[in-house]
């Protein structure tokens, strides 16, 4: 069966080249503007979304026997990985957010169900840990090479000193004050985490998605259409709540 993510990407690939040229330019400019200080998170084939680690023996055993009785999402994730699906496909296929997938990914690794050799040094593992809320801003910056261990230790000591004085300041603000990161860089990190909590909507061009042989995947299209309706309803509810809060 054609993967959901392949259907989505194929829909974009089917656009005329002159359209894709404009889209590529606009998207790259948007990414570079929003993640200007973190170019390593824009390019590269080792993005977290591309990861598809193999299951360890323990992981395969748990998938088969379910001894820990984890939530169903964990077993869905394990099964999808065992079938060769990467994080991007798993996230789209199950209508999750990237943050949802990151949380499951990190927990499965903690349980030693995934084969990841460079866990402590892989920058995209750091992204997963960050958007999953497993590590804080300072540790994330250290893991991706924006600050070193000494600078982080200096910031931690300074924060501790301020706390003892009764001044409780977040680590991000301290890193800015010490010149280790800019306000714009902090905005990029907050955006990265916020965007990871969003679902992908297939509202644009959904009906034109086709399999390579030209046939429609009716089950997948119907599932996507139901998800669109659900997300649109959620958006309407959120807008009403926001207007009420702002007295609009």
RODO-2510 file (C-alpha; in nm, 4 decimals, decimal comma):
residues 248
     n   res          X          Y          Z
     1     x     0,0000     0,0000     0,0000
     2     x     0,1181     0,3496    -0,0831
     3     x     0,2360     0,5390     0,2247
     4     x     0,0307     0,8388     0,3340
     5     x     0,3376     1,0637     0,3388
     6     x     0,4266     0,9498    -0,0154
     7     x     0,0778     1,0441    -0,1327
     8     x     0,1186     1,3877     0,0217
     9     x     0,4632     1,4454    -0,1298
    10     x     0,3578     1,3031    -0,4655
    11     x     0,0767     1,5549    -0,4757
    12     x     0,3386     1,8301    -0,4517
    13     x     0,5706     1,6631    -0,7025
    14     x     0,2886     1,6536    -0,9558
    15     x     0,2782     2,0331    -0,9641
    16     x     0,4347     2,2040    -1,2682
    17     x     0,8053     2,2830    -1,2308
    18     x     0,7417     2,6573    -1,2570
    19     x     0,5098     2,6320    -0,9564
    20     x     0,7551     2,4187    -0,7560
    21     x     1,0329     2,6731    -0,8227
    22     x     0,8298     2,9470    -0,6566
    23     x     0,7180     2,7228    -0,3697
    24     x     1,0763     2,6091    -0,3029
    25     x     1,2063     2,9662    -0,2985
    26     x     0,9294     3,0905    -0,0710
    27     x     0,9565     2,7992     0,1720
    28     x     1,3357     2,8170     0,2002
    29     x     1,3208     3,1912     0,2604
    30     x     1,0564     3,1381     0,5271
    31     x     1,2599     2,8647     0,7004
    32     x     1,5811     3,0667     0,6928
    33     x     1,4033     3,3676     0,8322
    34     x     1,2392     3,1759     1,1155
    35     x     1,5366     2,9497     1,1976
    36     x     1,8155     3,1880     1,0953
    37     x     2,0443     3,0973     1,3851
    38     x     1,9793     2,7244     1,3529
    39     x     2,0595     2,6409     0,9916
    40     x     2,1525     2,2852     1,0921
    41     x     1,7844     2,2264     1,1685
    42     x     1,6785     2,3221     0,8147
    43     x     1,8993     2,1149     0,5894
    44     x     2,0363     1,7627     0,6031
    45     x     1,9063     1,4142     0,5434
    46     x     1,9284     1,3193     0,9098
    47     x     1,6279     1,5197     1,0275
    48     x     1,4393     1,3649     1,3172
    49     x     1,1434     1,3173     1,0818
    50     x     1,3553     1,0871     0,8622
    51     x     1,4588     0,8590     1,1460
    52     x     1,3557     0,4933     1,1276
    53     x     1,5541     0,3029     1,3908
    54     x     1,5357    -0,0741     1,4056
    55     x     1,3781    -0,2418     1,7045
    56     x     1,5963    -0,4111     1,9629
    57     x     1,5209    -0,7657     2,0729
    58     x     1,3402    -0,6179     2,3744
    59     x     1,1395    -0,3945     2,1448
    60     x     1,0350    -0,6813     1,9186
    61     x     0,9443    -0,8923     2,2210
    62     x     0,7318    -0,6150     2,3721
    63     x     0,5536    -0,5561     2,0418
    64     x     0,4633    -0,9237     2,0289
    65     x     0,3828    -0,9911     2,3953
    66     x     0,2820    -0,6457     2,5289
    67     x     0,4026    -0,7304     2,8779
    68     x     0,4272    -0,3654     2,9900
    69     x     0,0718    -0,2877     2,8767
    70     x     0,1693     0,0500     2,7357
    71     x    -0,0788     0,2831     2,5697
    72     x    -0,1791     0,1698     2,2216
    73     x     0,0156     0,4522     2,0577
    74     x     0,3445     0,2959     2,1647
    75     x     0,2611    -0,0332     1,9965
    76     x     0,1418     0,1466     1,6845
    77     x     0,4758     0,3280     1,6738
    78     x     0,6731     0,0059     1,7216
    79     x     0,4714    -0,1753     1,4556
    80     x     0,5146     0,1089     1,2065
    81     x     0,8902     0,1168     1,2670
    82     x     0,9100    -0,2605     1,2189
    83     x     0,7406    -0,2133     0,8813
    84     x     1,0031     0,0391     0,7709
    85     x     0,8080     0,3605     0,8272
    86     x     1,0022     0,6678     0,9386
    87     x     0,8860     0,9247     1,1954
    88     x     0,7385     1,1487     0,9236
    89     x     0,5196     0,8701     0,7843
    90     x     0,4172     0,7507     1,1309
    91     x     0,3170     1,1007     1,2361
    92     x     0,1078     1,1730     0,9268
    93     x    -0,0423     0,8256     0,9045
    94     x    -0,1754     0,8381     1,2588
    95     x    -0,2834     1,2048     1,2513
    96     x    -0,0397     1,2868     1,5326
    97     x     0,1672     1,5971     1,5892
    98     x     0,5451     1,5751     1,5710
    99     x     0,5480     1,6405     1,9456
   100     x     0,3286     1,3318     1,9966
   101     x     0,5719     1,1201     1,7963
   102     x     0,8727     1,2679     1,9755
   103     x     0,7308     1,1813     2,3176
   104     x     0,6637     0,8223     2,2130
   105     x     1,0033     0,7960     2,0424
   106     x     1,1895     0,9171     2,3527
   107     x     0,9977     0,6862     2,5852
   108     x     1,0600     0,3836     2,3650
   109     x     1,4283     0,4650     2,3624
   110     x     1,4314     0,4958     2,7421
   111     x     1,2846     0,1464     2,7535
   112     x     1,5689     0,0264     2,5254
   113     x     1,3291    -0,0752     2,2500
   114     x     1,5104     0,1184     1,9746
   115     x     1,8580     0,0735     1,8236
   116     x     2,0200     0,4194     1,8331
   117     x     2,3991     0,4177     1,8499
   118     x     2,4634     0,7938     1,8541
   119     x     2,1846     0,8912     2,0932
   120     x     2,3955     1,1361     2,2953
   121     x     2,5567     1,3107     1,9975
   122     x     2,2877     1,3112     1,7290
   123     x     2,1548     1,6675     1,6942
   124     x     1,8194     1,5501     1,5673
   125     x     1,7740     1,3294     1,8720
   126     x     1,8241     1,6535     2,0639
   127     x     1,5388     1,8049     1,8630
   128     x     1,3159     1,5104     1,9577
   129     x     1,4056     1,5458     2,3251
   130     x     1,3458     1,9216     2,3143
   131     x     1,0040     1,9183     2,1483
   132     x     0,9029     1,6255     2,3706
   133     x     0,9893     1,8347     2,6777
   134     x     1,2600     1,5924     2,7903
   135     x     1,5399     1,8504     2,7928
   136     x     1,5369     2,2234     2,8576
   137     x     1,6636     2,5086     2,6418
   138     x     2,0174     2,5161     2,7802
   139     x     2,0768     2,1444     2,7369
   140     x     1,9276     2,1567     2,3870
   141     x     2,1616     2,4384     2,2838
   142     x     2,4569     2,2410     2,4191
   143     x     2,3570     1,9258     2,2323
   144     x     2,3296     2,1042     1,8978
   145     x     2,6580     2,2872     1,9493
   146     x     2,5324     2,6437     2,0031
   147     x     2,6932     2,6615     2,3470
   148     x     2,9468     2,4409     2,5212
   149     x     2,9340     2,2635     2,8552
   150     x     3,1313     2,5385     3,0313
   151     x     2,8932     2,8094     2,9111
   152     x     2,5930     2,6073     3,0213
   153     x     2,7475     2,5516     3,3634
   154     x     2,8127     2,9271     3,3934
   155     x     2,4496     2,9994     3,3110
   156     x     2,3255     2,7389     3,5624
   157     x     2,5434     2,8865     3,8394
   158     x     2,4218     3,2365     3,7566
   159     x     2,0589     3,1225     3,7632
   160     x     2,1153     2,9543     4,0998
   161     x     2,2663     3,2756     4,2355
   162     x     1,9657     3,4768     4,1189
   163     x     1,7253     3,2230     4,2686
   164     x     1,8995     3,2549     4,6048
   165     x     1,8481     3,6300     4,5803
   166     x     1,4795     3,5751     4,5177
   167     x     1,4967     3,6599     4,1479
   168     x     1,3536     3,3727     3,9490
   169     x     1,4561     3,4103     3,5848
   170     x     1,4166     3,1463     3,3159
   171     x     1,7287     2,9899     3,1694
   172     x     1,6494     3,1258     2,8218
   173     x     1,6535     3,4836     2,9527
   174     x     1,9823     3,4190     3,1296
   175     x     2,1397     3,2780     2,8134
   176     x     2,0331     3,5925     2,6281
   177     x     2,1702     3,8189     2,9019
   178     x     2,5032     3,6344     2,8942
   179     x     2,5199     3,6699     2,5153
   180     x     2,4992     3,2974     2,4385
   181     x     2,1794     3,3345     2,2355
   182     x     1,9845     3,6278     2,0880
   183     x     1,6200     3,7215     2,1312
   184     x     1,5631     3,6141     1,7720
   185     x     1,7274     3,2806     1,8433
   186     x     1,4972     3,2270     2,1405
   187     x     1,1959     3,3093     1,9228
   188     x     1,3128     3,0419     1,6779
   189     x     1,3303     2,7808     1,9537
   190     x     0,9842     2,8686     2,0801
   191     x     0,8522     2,8499     1,7240
   192     x     1,0162     2,5115     1,6738
   193     x     0,8425     2,3707     1,9801
   194     x     0,5098     2,5394     1,9019
   195     x     0,5021     2,4172     1,5406
   196     x     0,5728     2,0625     1,6577
   197     x     0,2383     2,0668     1,8389
   198     x     0,0437     2,1293     1,5193
   199     x    -0,1328     1,8696     1,3070
   200     x    -0,0789     1,8533     0,9331
   201     x    -0,3952     1,9500     0,7484
   202     x    -0,4546     1,8064     0,4026
   203     x    -0,7103     2,0721     0,3179
   204     x    -0,5314     2,2032     0,0071
   205     x    -0,5347     1,9774    -0,2956
   206     x    -0,6493     1,6707    -0,1068
   207     x    -0,8921     1,5554    -0,3743
   208     x    -0,6143     1,5472    -0,6336
   209     x    -0,4028     1,2967    -0,4419
   210     x    -0,3658     0,9839    -0,6513
   211     x    -0,1705     0,6619    -0,6390
   212     x     0,1054     0,6122    -0,9003
   213     x    -0,1270     0,4073    -1,1233
   214     x    -0,3849     0,6872    -1,1191
   215     x    -0,6332     0,5122    -0,8898
   216     x    -0,7723     0,6768    -0,5810
   217     x    -0,7007     0,5415    -0,2319
   218     x    -1,0578     0,5838    -0,1119
   219     x    -1,0004     0,4723     0,2447
   220     x    -0,7084     0,7101     0,2884
   221     x    -0,8902     1,0022     0,1253
   222     x    -1,1988     0,9439     0,3410
   223     x    -0,9850     0,9253     0,6542
   224     x    -0,8086     1,2491     0,5634
   225     x    -1,1396     1,4234     0,4911
   226     x    -1,2762     1,3202     0,8309
   227     x    -0,9615     1,4542     0,9945
   228     x    -0,9955     1,7852     0,8073
   229     x    -1,3536     1,8220     0,9318
   230     x    -1,2416     1,7486     1,2880
   231     x    -0,9556     2,0004     1,2738
   232     x    -1,1768     2,2679     1,1203
   233     x    -1,4270     2,2173     1,4022
   234     x    -1,1467     2,2448     1,6594
   235     x    -1,0234     2,5654     1,4964
   236     x    -1,3738     2,7148     1,5105
   237     x    -1,4072     2,6296     1,8798
   238     x    -1,0621     2,7745     1,9596
   239     x    -1,1419     3,0973     1,7729
   240     x    -1,4658     3,1394     1,9690
   241     x    -1,2836     3,0822     2,2980
   242     x    -1,0119     3,3297     2,2017
   243     x    -1,2663     3,5967     2,1064
   244     x    -1,4442     3,5425     2,4379
   245     x    -1,1169     3,5764     2,6332
   246     x    -1,0280     3,8953     2,4452
   247     x    -1,3831     4,0296     2,4739
   248     x    -1,4050     4,0661     2,0950
***
